[in-house]
């Protein structure tokens, strides 16, 4: 079941990464989508490329570019 997290909840996204199996990064033009797979939900966070790089560095789970 997918859930979208808003841009102002990035700290929550980082906390959820501790329980996640993986994070997939999807780059499309001006938007970067971070998809965090946990046991129950798929969390999605849409950010600008500069902000997304900072968040990816803070994640605790494996990051898959694609």
N, C-alpha and C positions, 0 to 999 in steps of 0.2 A: 504494500500500500504506500503510495508516494505522499510526501509532505514537503511543502515549500517553506523555507525559512527566509525571513526578510533580511535585508541588508544590515539593519541595525541590531540583529541578533547573532553577530559573528562569534561572540564569545560562547554562546550556547552551541554553535556549530563545532567549535574547537573542543568543547567538553564532550560532545557526542562522539567525536573521533576516537576517544579513548576506548569506546565499546564497539567501534566499527571494524568490519573485516577489511574494507578497502575504501579508497576515495578515488573516483574517476574524474579526470579533468577534461572538459570539452571546450575547445576554443573556437568561437564563431565570430569573427569580425570584432565588434566593439564589446561583446559580452563573453564572459568566461563562466561556464556552469561547473560547479563543484557538486558531485553526486556522492553522497556518503551512504554506504550500505551497512545497515545494522541487521540484527536478527529479525526485527519486526518491520521496520520501515526503510524506505529509500528517501533520504533527505536531500533536497536540492537547494543550492544557494547560487544566485546570479549576481555577479560582480563585474566591475571594470577590471581590465588586465593588471594594472598596477596594484590595486587592492588585493586581487586574487593571489598574486605572488607572495604577498606578506602572510596571507592566511595559510597557504600551502606549506610554508616553512614551519608553521606552528602545529601542524597536524601530527597526531600520534600514530596513525595507521599508515599502511603502505599506500603510495600514490601511484596511480596508473594514468599516464598521458594517453589520450586517444580521441 
